[in-house]
Amino acid sequence: MLTEPQLKSLFDRELGDDPVFGVLSHATIDTFFDGGKLTRIREQIEKANGMKLVVGTGASVVCPGAPLIAYVDMPRWEIQKRQRAGLLGNLGLSNRTAPASEKYKRAFFLDWRVADRLKVSVAKRVAVFIDTTEPSSPKMLDAQNYFTELLKAIKAPLRLVPFFDPGPWGGQWMKEVFDLPHEAVNYAWCFDCVPEENSLRLRFDDVIYELPAINLVLFFPQQLLGEAVYARFGADFPIRFDLLDTMGGGNLSLQVHPLREYAEQQFGLSYTQDESYYLLDVEAGAKIYLGLKNADDPNAMIRDLELAQRSGETFPTDRYVHSIPAKKHDHFLIPAGTVHCSGSGCMVLEISATPYIFTFKMWDWLRMGLDGLPRPIHLEHAFANIRWNQTQDFVDCELTNVVSVVAEGPGWREERTGLHKEEFIETRRHWFSVPVEHDTRGAVNVLNLVEGSSVLIESPTASFTPFELHYAETVILPAAVGQYRISPCGPEENREFATVKAYVRNTHTGNAKAT
């Protein structure tokens, strides 16, 4: 490979010096190699006798005609844990002891883009895939069985392996409801449906084989997403479900996300971080900050935010930012450019477009991150993206509980809850006490059980094994699933249940009906 100084210089412009943001790289693994060195090592390999084994990232570049490739893989959450522990650095660098945030940024904007392109380019030549999630117990699977199992997976409901992470504002709700280890100070995030970072488990008798969920998207995007979604987004899973827990915790940072054109020009995104907050639960007095006060003065707000950043004085949030009392099952819509944050005492199901790190923090309540350092504030980015016309009247009319009944019958009701007309995601909530029919109609669905202990997802034609979904869990219904039925089950079978389903607009899934 190129030397470390060469690699750093090569990608300096893309990565920049911001602690959080860079530009998504279009580099390939070949870029990391010195052409002269590559020629010499190929000549050495050609002259060598006997079996030849080349090990390392980009080995397939060194030996482009290799008769056998073993692809060693690892989910990105496992990569992050090893980065935090100082066990893993970045591609081509010996920087294992660098700050975890620095390694994550380089991995997100550079390494993972390069690795995904490499993975796709060699996939048809791979003989075996090796799961290295458990350091002491790697598992090898031949390519034929690997791809066969992935094709089976995208014809049935998919539950990804969730992961949980603490944060400076994190709460205690998930710890209790999901029975998580109590030694953690809190749990702020649950990534429940972010294929970029979640993993997927395949079972072979008593052996569990774990792989990055992104592989499904990269290898079988049309079957997973559907033709219309794939035509719009390519091999990119466009819908994100995750959980934010401030129950017994604190406020999120006051923040805003980039407008689409800004996201493209500054970071290389093809679409932006539109969001929404669905409230699974709340504490008394909880509220959501959303939009600005009607009489807001942009210049005064900018001045006070800059003053707070310089001096450490408190920013008078309630003077400028509109807040709304939060209730269970509220749905707040957050198109890009909307100032927002969840207050304390909220359990949020975030239903959003997939981009997830492009948050411009403006105010973080004078607190430190879990590493004891202030979290980065990005006022310049924020001021370039705030939509100053999104004040209280607009928020109350267009962004707060914009719910309408779409269809209903005995024992069930379907409601449209969002998202905003500027966002590409459609959300439908179903209240039901009887089995309800759904149909992906050729487009991926993502669904969460927001009321009730558990439901059963079945195929009316028995094309997949019945799948039990528990409260607050998220499941992916690949486009290839087609028709599916959701039925109440468990000890609360006679009560009313509710699911929230998301799909990409104009890839219409149609209405549900009672069976």
N, C-alpha and C positions, 0 to 999 in steps of 0.2 A: 504493500500500500504506500501511498504518499506519506511523507513524514508528518508528524503532528503539526509543526508550524505551517507546513503547506496546506494541510486540511483546514486549519483554523483560518488561514488567509483566504482560502478558496471560498469559504461559506460565510465570511464575515458580513458581507453585504446583506445576504438573506436573513441572517440571524440577528444582526445589529447588536446594540448594547442594552436594550430594554430587558429588565429581569423576567418579563412574562411573555412578551410578544415577539414574533418574527414573521417571516413570509414563508408560506408553505413551499417547500422545495420541489422542483421538477427533476432533480438529479437522479441518476441511476448509479448502480454499484460500480460500473466501469469508471465513473468519475473519480473514485477513491484510489484508483490504481495508477502507478507510474508506468507508462507505456514501455520504457526501456527495460525496467526491472521485470515487467511481465513477460517480455520477449525472452529474456535470459532464463528465467525460471522455467518457461515452457520448453526451452531447448534442453535444459538439464533433465526435465521429466522425460522428454522424448528419448534421450540417450540412456536413461537408467533401465536396468534389466529387472525382470520380475514384476510382482504386484506393486502397484503404486497407489499410495493413499495420501490425498491432500485434504487437510482439515482446516476449517476456519471460515469466517464470513467471506463470501465471494469465491469459494473454492470452485464453483462452476464456471467462473470467469477465467480462473487460472487454467482449468481443464475443460474447455468448451465441448470437447468430443468425448467426455468421460462416459463409459458404458453404464455406470451405475452412480446415482446420486442419492445420498441419504440427507433428508432435510430435517434439521434440528429446530424445533419450534418451542415457543413459550408465550403464554398469555401476557398481555401488557400490564395487567395488575401485578403479576408476579415479577415482571421486570421492574416496576416501580418499587415494590417492596425490597428488592435486592439493591436498587439504587440507594434507597433510604438507609439501608444497612451498610453501605459502603462496600458492597460486594461486586458491584457492576458499574462500569463506566459507559461511555458513548462509543459509537462506531469509529474505530481507528484511533481512539484516544486512550491514554492510560490515566484516566481522571476519576478513578473509583472513589477517591476521598473528596471530590468536589461537592459543593452543596447540592442536595437532592433537587432543589428547584431549578438549578442551572442544568443539571443532567436531564431533567424532565423536559425542559424547554427545547433543548437540542434534539432530544428523542422525538418529541411531538412534531416539530417543524421540519426535521431533516431525516433522522435515522429511520423512523417508522415509514415515512414515505418511500425511502429508498428500499427498505426491506420488503414492503408490499409489492413494489414493482419487480423485485428479484423473485419473490415467491410466485407471482403469476407467470413470469417468463420461464421458469424452470419446471412448473408443476407437471407438465406432461412427460417430463423426463425423469421425474422422481420415482425411485423404486420403493423406498420406505420413508415414512414420516416418524420422527422420534419426539415424544412428549417429555419435556424436561421440567414440568411444573414442580414435581417433587425432586429435590436435588439428589437424594440418595436412591431414587427409584425411577429411572427413566423407563419409558415403555415404547416399544417399536411396533409399528403397524404397516403392513405392506400397502402399497398405493391402491391396489384394486379394492381391498376391503375398506380402506380409508374413504375413497370417493363413493363407494356403494353406500356406506353408512351416512355420509353427508346427504346423499340424494334421498335416503329414507327420511332423514331428519327434517327436510324441508317439505315433506308431505304430511306433517303432523304438527300439533302445537309445540312450540319451542319455549322452554323456560331456561334462560341463561343463568349462569352461576353469579349470584349477586355478590358485591363486596361493599363493605362498610368502612367509613373513615371518620375519625374525629375532626373537630374544627373548633375555632375560637368561640363560635356561637352555638355549638352543638347541644342537643337535648338528650332526654332520657326515654322518650316514647318508644323508639325502635328497640332499645335495650330490653324493655319489658315485653313488648308485643311479639318480637321475633326471638326472644329468649337468647340474646347475645351475651358474650362474656362480660361480666359485670366489672372486671378490673379496669376496663377502659374508662377514661374520665367522662366521655360522652360519645355519641355518634351523631355527626352532622349530616353526612351524605350516605345514601345508598345508591350505587349505580346498579340499576335493575334491568335496564334495557339500553345499553350503550355498546353495541357490538364491537366498536373500535377498541374497547378496553375490557369488556366482559369475556368470559370463556364459556365453552360448551363441553359437557361431559357425555361420552359415549360409553356404554356398558357392554363388556364382553364377558359373560358369566360373572366371575367375581372380580374382574379387572376393570378399573375405571380409567379410561383414556381421556385426557383433557387437552383441548386445543383452543386457540384463539377463535372467538366467535366471528371475527372479521373474515376468517377463511370462508365461511358460508357465503358472505357477501362478495368476496373476490372470485370464488370459483363457480358459484351458481347464482349470479345476481338476477337473471331473468326469472328463474323458477321461484326464488325467494321473494323478490320485489313485485314481480309482474311486469308485463311488457310496457305498459304505459308509464309506470313509475321508473323503470329502468331507462326508458327513452328520455326522461326528464333529468334524472340524477346520475345515470351511469351506475357503476359498481360502488354505490355510496348509500348506506342505510339512512334515510332522511328523517326518521322519527326517533325522538329520545324520550324515555320515561325514567325519571329518577326521583328519589325522595330527599326532602330537606326537613330536618327535625330541629325545631327551636322550642319544643315543649320542655320547660324547665331550663331553657338556654337563653340566648340573647338574640338581638336583631341581626339579620344579615347586613352586610355593608349596603349603603345607599349606592345604587349603581344604574348603569344604562348599557345597552348593547348596540353594536354598530349598525348603521343603516346599510342596506345591501351594497350600494355602490362603494361606500367607504370600506366595507369588509373586503370587497374584491380588490380595490386599489391598494389598500394598506397591508393586507394579510394573504391575498391570493385565494380567498374563499369564493366559491361559485354561488353560495347563498348564505344567509346570515342567521344569527342566533335569535330568531323569534321565539317567544316563550309563552307559558301560561302557568298559573298556580291553581291547582285543584285542592281544596282543603279536606283532608281525610279526618282531621280532628282539630280542636282548638281548646285552649284554656280560657277561662273567663277574662274578659278585657283584652283579648288578642286583637290585633289589627294588621292590615296590609297597607303599606305605603305605595301609592300608585298615582302617577301624574303629579301635576302642580296645582297650587292654589289658584283660584280664578283671577285674583288681583296680583299675581306674581310679577315681580320686576326682575327680568333675566340678569340685568347688570348688577343688581344688588345681591342676587343669589350667587353669581360668579364671584363677586367681591368677597362675600362671606365664606365661601368655600376655599378660596385662595388664602384668606386670612387664617382660617382654621388649619390649613395645611402648613403655613409658615410658622404660626405662633403656638400651635397646640391648643388653641382655645376651642371651646365647644361650638359646633355648627348648629344653629337654631333650626333643626329639621322641620319642626311643626310650623314654623313661620312660612316656609316655602312649599313644603310637600304635602299633598292631599293624602289623608289616611281614611281608611274605611274599616269599621268594626267587622271582624271576621266571624263567620259561622261555619259549622260543619256542612260540607257539600257545596260551599260557594265555589264559583269558578271565575277567576280574574284573568283577563287576557292581556298579554304584554307584547305588543308588536315592537320591533326594534325602534329605538329612539325614545322609549317611554321610561321615565325615571321611576324606579321602583325598589322595594325590598320587602321581604317578609319580616314582620315584627316578631317578638318573642311570643311563645305560647302557641305556635302553629305547627301542624304536621302537614307538610305540603307534598302533594304529588305533582311534580313538574312535568308537564306535557308540552314538548317543545321540539323545534327543529334540532337536528343533531349537533351542530357546532356548540361547544360547551365550555371553552376556556376564554371566550372573547367577552369578558366582563370588565367594564371600565368603572372601577371603584372611585367614588367621590368623597365618601365619608365613612369611617370605620369605627366610630364611637369611642375614639381614644383608647383602643385596646391593642394588644400585641397578638401576633399569631402564636400558634403552639410552640414555635421555635424560639419564642421570646423576642422576635423582631417585628417591627411594624410591617403590615402587609402593603404591597405596592399600591399607590394611588395614581390614577391616570386622568388628571383633570383636563389636560389638553385634548386627549382623545374624546373624553366625555362631552366637553363643550362643543365639539365639532359634530356631535350626533344627537344632542337633546332636542326633542321636538317640543318647542316652547308653547305650541298651541294645544298640547294635550293637557288641558286643565280640568278642574273638577267636573264641569258640565259635560265635557267630552267623555271623561272616564266613567261617570255615572251612567251615561247613555249607551256607550259603545263597548266598554271594557269590563263592566261589572255584571255578572249574572245575566248575560244576554241569552236567556233560555226560552226555547219555544218547543211545543209539542209537535212532533213529526207524524207519529202514528200511535194508535193504542187499540187495545182489545181487552177481553176479560182476563184479568190477572197480570197485565203488562202494559208498559207505556215507554215509548221511545222519545227522547228529547234531544234537540240540538243545543249544545252548550257553547260552541265556538268552532274554531278560533275566530279571531277578527278577520274581516274581509281582506286585509292586507297580508294575512298569513296563509300558507298553503295547506295547513292541516285542518281537517274536519274532525270534530269530536261529537260523539253521540253517547248519551247516557241512557241506559235501559233499567227501569225499575220493574221487577217481576217477582211473582210468587209461583209461576208456572214455567215449564220449559219454553225457551224462546229460540227461534231459528235465526241464524245469521248466514251470510254468504260473503266470502272475500271478493267475489266477482272480479277476479283477476288482479287484485291489488292487495299488498300486504296490509294486515290489520295488527295493531298493538292494543292490548286490552288489560285493564286492571280491575280487580274486584274491590270496589270501594264501600260496599255494605254487605254484611253477611259473613259467616265463618268460612264457608267453602262452597264451590260449585263444581259441577262436572261438565267438561267439554267433550262432546261426542260427535262422531260422524254419523249422519243418517244412513250412510251406506256401509258403515263399519270399515272405512278405509284406513283408520288409524285407531290405536288403542285409546280407550277413554282416559282423559287427563283431568286430574283433580287440581283445581286452583284455589289457593287459600287467600284469606283476607289480606289486602294491601300488596299482593304479589302481582307481577306483570308477566304476561305471556305474549309471544309473537305467534300470529296465525299467518304463515307464509301464503303467498298468493296461490300456490298450488293446492292448498287445502280445499278451497271451494266452500261447499256448504258445511256448516257445523251447528250444533245445538248446545245451548247452555242451560243447565238444569240446576235448581237448588238441591243441595244435599247436606248431610251432616245433621247435628242435633237441632238446628234452627230451621228445619226444612219448611215450616209453615209460616215463616216471617217473610217480609219483603226484602229482596236482595237488589243490589245495584252494581252494574259494571259501567266503566267508561272506556269507550273504544275510539281509537284514532286511526285515520287513514289519510292519504294524500287526496286533496280535492280533485274533481274532474277525472277520477278513476273510480267512479261511483260504486259503492257497495250495496246500495238500495236499503230499503227498510226491513226491519225484523218483523216476524209475525209469531203469534203464539201457536204452539202445537196442540 
